[in-house]
Amino acid sequence: MRRLLPVLGIVLALATGLWWLRDAPAIHGHWILHFNGNVNRGFLPYFDDLVAASPEGVRVVAAVSNERDEELVRRRYVRASQVQTLRVARPLSPWARDRYVLFDRRGRRTCLTLPTGWTRPHLAGDLEVPDGLSRLDPSLDVMRSPFAPVGGDTIVTDRAALVGAGAIEEIRRRTRASHEVVLHELAALFARPVVVIPRVPHADQSPHIDLFVADAGDAHLLVTDPEIKLDSAIRAAARTRLGQFDAAHNRHVALRLDIVARKLEEAGFRVSRVPGLFSKNAMPGQNQPTILTYTNVILHQDTAYLPRYGIGGLDAAARASWTRAGYRVIGIRAEVAALNGGAVRCFTNVWAR
């Protein structure tokens, strides 16, 4: 009888495990955040909204680079069983999208990133995240290439990879390759044709393309049109202190975005428009001017997780644009993100099964 007790214990443990697996929700996607306690505390409302809104079957992976941040994440989201920490050894940026691109390549989930060591020290931990993700799921292919583009300047659709002209120029500087060679290498890496998105004037720099283009699926793209509700939106945005917006500047940006929309239509996409605002100059303390974007989103099945800025008319018009595209909309507080040059997609990478 004594010999049977350990065997019975093992059988009971296995039965309990099988019962739990039967009832546990299947994980069919990951949302990756970078949590840097020195930088991200102002973004906590954004993280709170995202964790609260994450659907069943999606695991939120919070990459951290030290024990203090890991403990902070665990304390804050102690009741959120779908939150998991991923520890890396070196410092992280808050931009979970920029140093690696997650996409489907010939039926396999793939992560394209720069070679290890190819970035500044305060961003070095970003390049460790892909290996951490592959440990979570060894079926993830990690590809390292000096031709890897910035994630915010890359949108991988089923039809083509959209890459910003600024990212192409950065790759040329990094590799000293010709424009034609860069396009050839990118097409091989993504296993898709490459469509180059021209620069859009925005003070002294051009924004990442995901701040004015979004993939809505089925060869349907949404492109920002700053002239939608322009004058009333500027008045409302001014009251929120989100930026200094100028109607003439936004009309100028609108003309350039019309060119982007036509180029994408010529590439075979169906294009719809969504509102947005571009401030002309950075405010004190800002690194770059504010963009109120409704293309910088994450999608899950039939739901669009959309930035929310507390500007009633503009937020409502954006919701209507995404509803017409076939999505239900969940708003994510993005005021602090907007003041730091990003929004929902910038801070969240998506690894779908």
Backbone torsions as a table, in degrees:
resi	resn	phi	psi	omega
1	MET	NA	-41.8	-179.9
2	ARG	-61.7	-35.4	179.6
3	ARG	-68.8	-28.2	-178.4
4	LEU	-75.4	-26.8	-174.6
5	LEU	-60.0	-46.8	178.1
6	PRO	-61.5	-38.1	179.6
7	VAL	-64.3	-44.1	178.5
8	LEU	-61.9	-37.3	178.5
9	GLY	-63.2	-42.2	-180.0
10	ILE	-65.3	-43.2	179.4
11	VAL	-61.4	-43.1	179.8
12	LEU	-63.1	-42.3	179.5
13	ALA	-63.0	-42.3	178.5
14	LEU	-64.6	-41.0	179.7
15	ALA	-64.4	-41.0	177.9
16	THR	-63.1	-42.9	179.4
17	GLY	-62.9	-43.1	179.0
18	LEU	-64.7	-39.2	177.3
19	TRP	-62.5	-42.8	179.8
20	TRP	-64.6	-43.9	179.6
21	LEU	-63.2	-35.4	179.0
22	ARG	-62.5	-40.5	-174.7
23	ASP	-92.5	-15.4	-178.4
24	ALA	-71.6	140.9	178.3
25	PRO	-66.3	138.6	177.8
26	ALA	-68.9	137.7	176.6
27	ILE	-87.8	114.8	-178.6
28	HIS	-122.4	20.0	175.9
29	GLY	179.8	154.7	177.1
30	HIS	-128.4	139.8	169.5
31	TRP	-111.3	122.6	-175.5
32	ILE	-102.9	127.1	174.3
33	LEU	-116.8	149.9	170.6
34	HIS	-105.6	120.4	-179.7
35	PHE	-108.5	109.4	175.9
36	ASN	-115.5	106.0	-173.8
37	GLY	-59.2	-26.5	179.4
38	ASN	-74.0	-22.9	-174.6
39	VAL	-112.5	-37.5	-164.4
40	ASN	-87.4	-5.6	-174.2
41	ARG	-57.6	-34.8	177.4
42	GLY	-68.0	-17.5	-179.2
43	PHE	-93.3	4.7	-176.0
44	LEU	-57.0	-39.0	175.6
45	PRO	-59.1	-36.2	177.0
46	TYR	-63.5	-49.5	179.6
47	PHE	-61.5	-41.0	179.8
48	ASP	-59.0	-47.3	-180.0
49	ASP	-61.6	-42.7	-175.7
50	LEU	-66.8	-44.6	179.1
51	VAL	-63.8	-43.8	-179.3
52	ALA	-63.6	-33.7	-175.8
53	ALA	-90.3	-10.1	-175.6
54	SER	-62.4	132.3	-174.5
55	PRO	-77.7	164.0	175.9
56	GLU	-60.6	136.6	-179.7
57	GLY	95.6	-7.3	175.1
58	VAL	-107.6	127.3	176.7
59	ARG	-100.0	131.1	176.3
60	VAL	-90.3	118.5	-179.6
61	VAL	-103.6	115.2	178.9
62	ALA	-99.7	107.5	176.5
63	ALA	-77.4	131.6	-179.5
64	VAL	-134.1	158.2	-178.1
65	SER	-119.8	6.2	177.7
66	ASN	-156.8	163.6	-175.8
67	GLU	-64.5	-35.7	-179.4
68	ARG	-61.5	-46.7	-179.8
69	ASP	-68.2	-36.8	178.5
70	GLU	-62.4	-42.3	179.3
71	GLU	-67.4	-39.4	178.9
72	LEU	-61.1	-44.6	178.7
73	VAL	-62.3	-44.9	-177.6
74	ARG	-65.3	-39.8	178.5
75	ARG	-66.2	-43.8	-174.1
76	ARG	-69.1	-35.0	-175.2
77	TYR	-116.4	36.6	-176.1
78	VAL	-59.5	-31.7	-178.9
79	ARG	-89.7	-5.0	-178.3
80	ALA	-94.3	92.7	-173.9
81	SER	-66.4	-16.3	-178.1
82	GLN	-85.9	0.5	179.7
83	VAL	-91.7	130.9	-179.7
84	GLN	-131.8	138.2	178.1
85	THR	-93.7	148.9	177.1
86	LEU	-128.6	114.0	-173.5
87	ARG	-90.7	130.3	172.0
88	VAL	-119.6	165.6	-171.3
89	ALA	-89.0	-25.8	-172.7
90	ARG	-116.8	168.4	-173.9
91	PRO	-61.1	148.4	179.9
92	LEU	-111.0	146.5	165.2
93	SER	-84.6	165.2	175.3
94	PRO	-79.2	-3.7	-171.7
95	TRP	-94.2	91.5	-176.4
96	ALA	-70.2	-9.5	-175.5
97	ARG	-96.6	-25.0	-160.7
98	ASP	-80.7	-36.2	-171.6
99	ARG	-91.2	-7.1	177.7
100	TYR	-152.1	148.7	-177.2
101	VAL	-117.7	122.7	178.1
102	LEU	-101.9	127.2	-176.4
103	PHE	-160.1	171.8	177.8
104	ASP	-95.5	125.5	-179.8
105	ARG	-125.3	108.5	-179.8
106	ARG	52.2	44.4	176.0
107	GLY	82.8	3.1	178.7
108	ARG	-120.1	138.4	175.4
109	ARG	-69.8	130.2	-169.8
110	THR	-134.1	143.5	174.4
111	CYS	-119.8	117.0	178.7
112	LEU	-102.9	125.2	-176.2
113	THR	-146.5	168.2	176.2
114	LEU	-71.5	158.3	173.4
115	PRO	-59.8	148.8	177.9
116	THR	-57.0	133.5	179.5
117	GLY	91.9	-2.3	-177.0
118	TRP	-92.9	42.6	177.1
119	THR	-156.5	170.5	-177.3
120	ARG	-70.5	153.6	-173.9
121	PRO	-54.9	-38.5	-175.9
122	HIS	-75.4	-2.5	175.8
123	LEU	-115.1	3.0	-169.1
124	ALA	-60.9	-33.1	-179.6
125	GLY	-64.2	-25.6	179.2
126	ASP	-58.1	-37.7	-177.3
127	LEU	-77.9	-7.3	174.9
128	GLU	-88.9	-18.6	-176.5
129	VAL	-61.9	-43.2	-179.5
130	PRO	-54.3	-42.0	178.6
131	ASP	-65.4	-35.6	176.0
132	GLY	-63.8	-39.8	178.1
133	LEU	-65.9	-38.1	179.5
134	SER	-68.6	-25.3	173.9
135	ARG	-71.6	-33.5	175.6
136	LEU	-65.0	-36.1	179.4
137	ASP	-146.9	101.9	-177.0
138	PRO	-62.0	-12.5	179.0
139	SER	-76.0	-8.6	177.1
140	LEU	-75.4	122.6	176.9
141	ASP	-85.2	125.0	176.4
142	VAL	-103.9	119.8	177.4
143	MET	-112.6	129.9	177.0
144	ARG	-112.4	130.5	-177.2
145	SER	-151.8	140.0	173.8
146	PRO	-65.8	-11.0	178.3
147	PHE	-92.3	4.8	-179.9
148	ALA	-64.7	128.6	-179.5
149	PRO	-87.1	166.3	174.0
150	VAL	-63.9	135.3	-176.3
151	GLY	-63.0	-36.5	179.3
152	GLY	-69.0	-18.6	178.1
153	ASP	-101.4	19.7	-176.9
154	THR	-136.8	126.2	174.1
155	ILE	-128.0	113.4	-177.5
156	VAL	-96.5	112.6	176.9
157	THR	-104.8	171.6	176.5
158	ASP	-63.2	-30.5	-175.4
159	ARG	-85.6	-39.3	-173.8
160	ALA	-162.3	164.9	170.7
161	ALA	-98.7	120.8	176.7
162	LEU	-91.2	125.4	-177.1
163	VAL	-131.0	131.4	-179.2
164	GLY	-69.3	146.5	178.5
165	ALA	-58.4	-34.3	178.2
166	GLY	-62.2	-38.8	178.3
167	ALA	-67.6	-37.6	177.7
168	ILE	-61.5	-44.2	-180.0
169	GLU	-63.7	-38.9	178.5
170	GLU	-64.7	-41.0	178.7
171	ILE	-65.2	-40.0	178.0
172	ARG	-62.2	-41.0	178.5
173	ARG	-64.6	-40.2	-176.0
174	ARG	-70.9	-39.8	-172.4
175	THR	-103.8	-15.3	-174.6
176	ARG	60.9	28.4	178.2
177	ALA	-92.5	159.9	177.2
178	SER	-74.3	164.7	177.4
179	HIS	-56.7	-43.8	-178.0
180	GLU	-64.6	-41.4	179.6
181	VAL	-65.4	-41.0	178.5
182	VAL	-59.6	-46.6	179.9
183	LEU	-62.6	-40.1	178.7
184	HIS	-62.8	-45.7	-179.3
185	GLU	-64.2	-41.9	179.8
186	LEU	-64.8	-41.9	178.6
187	ALA	-61.2	-37.4	178.2
188	ALA	-69.8	-41.1	-179.4
189	LEU	-65.9	-43.2	-177.6
190	PHE	-86.9	-11.8	-176.5
191	ALA	55.6	41.5	-178.4
192	ARG	-154.2	158.3	168.5
193	PRO	-63.3	155.3	179.8
194	VAL	-112.6	130.6	174.4
195	VAL	-111.9	121.2	-179.0
196	VAL	-88.1	126.2	180.0
197	ILE	-94.2	121.3	-175.8
198	PRO	-66.2	159.9	178.2
199	ARG	-64.6	148.5	175.4
200	VAL	-118.6	122.1	-177.6
201	PRO	-59.1	134.0	179.3
202	HIS	-155.2	86.1	-174.4
203	ALA	55.0	-124.4	-174.0
204	ASP	-96.7	6.6	179.0
205	GLN	-151.4	160.7	-179.3
206	SER	-100.8	134.5	-177.6
207	PRO	-73.5	159.8	172.7
208	HIS	-60.4	149.5	-173.1
209	ILE	-67.1	-23.8	-179.4
210	ASP	-74.2	-1.7	173.0
211	LEU	-87.6	-5.8	175.8
212	PHE	-143.2	3.2	175.2
213	VAL	-135.2	139.2	176.0
214	ALA	-136.0	144.2	175.5
215	ASP	-91.9	113.6	178.7
216	ALA	-95.3	5.0	178.5
217	GLY	87.7	159.0	178.5
218	ASP	55.2	44.8	178.2
219	ALA	58.4	29.9	179.0
220	HIS	-114.1	124.0	178.8
221	LEU	-118.2	147.0	171.1
222	LEU	-107.4	131.5	-179.4
223	VAL	-123.3	137.0	-178.0
224	THR	-64.8	141.2	171.1
225	ASP	-128.8	101.0	-177.1
226	PRO	-64.5	-12.1	-178.8
227	GLU	-82.7	-8.3	175.6
228	ILE	-70.1	118.1	179.8
229	LYS	56.1	35.2	-169.4
230	LEU	-58.1	-59.0	-171.6
231	ASP	-66.2	-44.5	-179.9
232	SER	-67.6	-34.6	179.4
233	ALA	-66.8	-39.9	178.8
234	ILE	-63.3	-42.3	178.6
235	ARG	-63.4	-42.5	-179.5
236	ALA	-67.4	-41.3	-179.4
237	ALA	-65.8	-35.7	179.6
238	ALA	-60.9	-34.9	-179.2
239	ARG	-70.9	-21.6	-178.8
240	THR	-89.4	-8.8	-177.5
241	ARG	61.2	35.3	178.1
242	LEU	-87.3	-11.6	-179.6
243	GLY	166.8	175.7	177.6
244	GLN	-109.3	102.8	-172.0
245	PHE	-103.9	139.6	-175.8
246	ASP	-124.7	128.6	-176.4
247	ALA	-63.5	-43.0	-178.4
248	ALA	-63.2	-41.3	178.8
249	HIS	-62.7	-43.4	-179.0
250	ASN	-67.5	-33.3	175.4
251	ARG	-66.6	-35.7	177.0
252	HIS	-65.7	-45.4	177.6
253	VAL	-62.2	-38.0	179.9
254	ALA	-59.4	-39.6	178.9
255	LEU	-63.0	-41.1	178.6
256	ARG	-67.8	-36.3	178.7
257	LEU	-72.1	-26.3	171.5
258	ASP	-62.2	-38.2	177.2
259	ILE	-64.3	-42.8	177.3
260	VAL	-59.5	-45.6	-178.8
261	ALA	-60.9	-43.0	179.6
262	ARG	-65.0	-40.6	179.5
263	LYS	-61.6	-40.2	-179.8
264	LEU	-70.3	-36.6	174.7
265	GLU	-63.5	-40.5	177.8
266	GLU	-64.3	-27.2	177.9
267	ALA	-81.7	1.0	175.1
268	GLY	101.1	8.4	179.6
269	PHE	-92.4	151.1	167.6
270	ARG	-90.6	129.6	-172.7
271	VAL	-118.7	129.7	170.2
272	SER	-116.9	164.8	-176.8
273	ARG	-113.6	152.2	-177.8
274	VAL	-139.4	146.3	-177.9
275	PRO	-69.4	169.5	176.8
276	GLY	174.3	160.5	179.8
277	LEU	-133.9	143.4	178.5
278	PHE	-119.9	121.4	174.0
279	SER	-80.4	152.5	-173.2
280	LYS	-82.2	-38.8	-175.7
281	ASN	-130.3	151.1	175.1
282	ALA	-70.7	143.8	175.1
283	MET	-84.0	164.9	177.5
284	PRO	-54.1	130.1	-179.7
285	GLY	91.1	-11.1	178.8
286	GLN	-91.2	145.9	174.0
287	ASN	-83.2	-25.6	-179.2
288	GLN	-153.6	160.2	-177.8
289	PRO	-64.0	155.0	-179.2
290	THR	-72.7	139.6	169.0
291	ILE	-122.6	124.7	172.7
292	LEU	-94.5	100.7	-171.4
293	THR	-111.7	142.9	172.5
294	TYR	-121.1	16.6	171.3
295	THR	-103.6	-16.2	-178.7
296	ASN	-84.0	76.6	-169.5
297	VAL	-127.5	168.3	165.2
298	ILE	-120.8	146.6	-177.0
299	LEU	-117.9	142.5	173.5
300	HIS	-140.6	111.5	-177.2
301	GLN	53.0	-113.8	-175.9
302	ASP	-102.2	18.7	-176.0
303	THR	-118.7	135.0	173.9
304	ALA	-108.5	124.2	176.9
305	TYR	-94.8	107.7	-163.3
306	LEU	-111.8	139.1	173.5
307	PRO	-57.8	143.7	176.7
308	ARG	-127.5	124.5	-174.4
309	TYR	-111.0	0.6	-178.5
310	GLY	74.5	21.3	176.6
311	ILE	-108.7	97.5	-167.1
312	GLY	-48.3	-57.9	-175.5
313	GLY	-64.1	-40.8	-178.5
314	LEU	-70.6	-46.0	177.5
315	ASP	-59.0	-41.9	-178.2
316	ALA	-67.0	-41.2	179.2
317	ALA	-63.9	-37.9	178.5
318	ALA	-67.7	-42.4	177.2
319	ARG	-58.4	-42.0	-179.6
320	ALA	-63.4	-39.1	178.7
321	SER	-61.5	-44.4	-179.4
322	TRP	-73.3	-31.5	175.6
323	THR	-64.5	-42.2	176.9
324	ARG	-63.2	-28.3	177.9
325	ALA	-78.0	-2.0	174.8
326	GLY	101.0	14.9	-176.9
327	TYR	-113.7	146.9	162.9
328	ARG	-86.3	153.6	-169.6
329	VAL	-119.0	134.6	170.4
330	ILE	-119.9	125.3	-178.2
331	GLY	-84.9	139.4	178.0
332	ILE	-121.2	125.1	-178.6
333	ARG	-57.6	125.1	-172.0
334	ALA	-134.3	16.4	-178.2
335	GLU	-61.0	-47.7	-179.0
336	VAL	-66.8	-39.4	177.7
337	ALA	-59.6	-41.6	-178.8
338	ALA	-62.9	-37.5	179.6
339	LEU	-71.1	-13.3	179.6
340	ASN	-112.2	17.7	171.1
341	GLY	86.1	16.0	-177.9
342	GLY	-146.0	-166.6	176.8
343	ALA	-162.0	-145.5	-169.4
344	VAL	-67.1	-48.1	-176.9
345	ARG	-68.0	-37.5	-178.2
346	CYS	-57.7	-38.6	-173.2
347	PHE	-95.9	-2.7	-174.8
348	THR	-136.3	117.8	173.1
349	ASN	-95.6	148.9	-173.9
350	VAL	-118.8	126.9	179.4
351	TRP	-120.9	96.4	-174.0
352	ALA	-95.4	147.8	174.1
353	ARG	-92.9	NA	NA
